[in-house]
């Protein structure tokens, strides 16, 4: 039985020099959504000792689920980010820190509509 996989053909692919090797085939939308989730997680972990009200935010984020079957990445990830934002918005009334996190998160969410938008600068959503 002959193996149809030709290693020489697979490694002969030419890769664009400007292509980012770190994205592992992720779409722009997936990359932005995962960055938002990562910043949110890191912000909560970094500051929840200083601001105990962030524990409510942590609980809300960890309980967040999206069910959007048969949706391609270009629609799913912006929808998931919007729904996550709406999920945590009620908590903004309880704390200035959560409101700051929410507002800074909106800058990153705006990148779904405008890829050239700068988004929120920094590793955390709190300063």
C-alpha positions in Angstrom: 0.0 0.0 0.0 1.4 3.3 -1.0 1.6 6.3 1.3 -0.1 9.3 -0.4 1.6 11.9 1.8 4.6 13.3 0.2 6.9 14.9 2.7 8.9 16.8 0.1 5.7 18.4 -1.3 4.6 19.4 2.2 7.9 21.1 3.1 8.3 22.7 -0.3 5.5 25.3 0.5 6.7 28.9 0.3 5.6 31.0 3.2 5.1 34.7 2.9 7.9 36.6 4.8 5.4 39.0 6.4 3.1 36.2 7.6 3.0 35.9 11.4 4.2 32.4 12.4 2.7 32.8 15.9 -0.9 32.8 14.8 -1.2 29.0 14.1 -3.8 29.6 11.4 -6.1 31.7 13.6 -8.4 34.2 12.0 -8.1 37.8 12.9 -11.4 37.6 14.7 -10.4 34.6 16.8 -7.1 36.3 17.6 -8.8 39.5 18.9 -11.4 37.5 20.9 -8.7 35.4 22.6 -6.7 38.5 23.3 -9.7 40.1 25.0 -10.3 37.0 27.1 -6.6 36.8 28.0 -6.4 40.5 29.0 -9.6 40.1 31.0 -8.3 37.0 32.8 -4.9 38.5 33.5 -6.5 41.8 34.8 -8.7 39.9 37.2 -5.9 37.7 38.4 -3.5 40.7 38.9 -6.0 43.0 40.7 -8.6 40.9 42.5 -6.4 41.0 45.7 -6.5 44.8 45.6 -10.1 45.1 44.5 -12.3 42.3 46.0 -15.3 43.3 43.8 -13.4 41.8 40.9 -14.3 38.4 42.2 -17.9 39.0 41.0 -16.4 39.8 37.6 -14.3 36.7 37.7 -17.4 34.6 38.5 -19.4 36.3 35.6 -16.6 35.7 33.1 -16.0 32.1 34.1 -19.8 31.3 33.8 -20.0 33.0 30.4 -20.9 30.6 27.6 -21.8 31.2 23.9 -24.0 28.9 21.9 -23.9 30.0 18.3 -23.7 26.8 16.2 -23.0 26.9 12.5 -21.5 30.4 12.7 -18.2 31.1 10.9 -15.3 32.8 12.7 -15.9 36.2 11.1 -19.3 36.3 12.9 -18.9 34.1 15.9 -16.0 35.9 17.6 -17.4 39.4 17.3 -20.7 38.1 18.6 -19.1 36.3 21.5 -17.2 39.5 22.4 -20.4 41.5 22.3 -22.3 39.0 24.4 -19.4 38.8 26.9 -19.5 42.6 27.1 -23.3 42.6 27.7 -22.9 39.9 30.2 -20.5 41.9 32.4 -22.1 45.4 31.8 -24.5 45.1 34.8 -21.5 44.8 37.1 -20.1 48.2 36.0 -22.7 49.9 38.4 -21.1 48.2 41.3 -17.5 49.3 40.9 -15.4 52.0 39.2 -12.7 49.4 38.5 -15.2 47.1 36.7 -16.4 50.1 34.7 -12.8 50.9 33.7 -12.3 47.3 32.6 -15.5 47.3 30.6 -14.6 50.7 28.9 -11.1 49.5 28.0 -12.5 46.2 26.7 -14.7 48.2 24.3 -11.6 49.6 22.6 -10.5 46.1 21.8 -14.0 45.1 20.7 -14.0 48.0 18.3 -11.2 46.3 16.4 -13.7 43.8 15.0 -15.2 46.6 12.9 -12.0 48.4 12.1 -8.9 46.2 12.0 -6.7 49.3 12.0 -8.2 50.6 15.3 -5.6 50.7 18.0 -7.6 48.9 20.6 -6.6 49.2 24.3 -2.9 49.6 24.9 -1.3 47.5 27.6 -1.5 44.1 29.1 -4.2 44.8 31.6 -7.6 46.5 31.4 -6.9 48.3 34.7 -4.2 50.9 35.3 
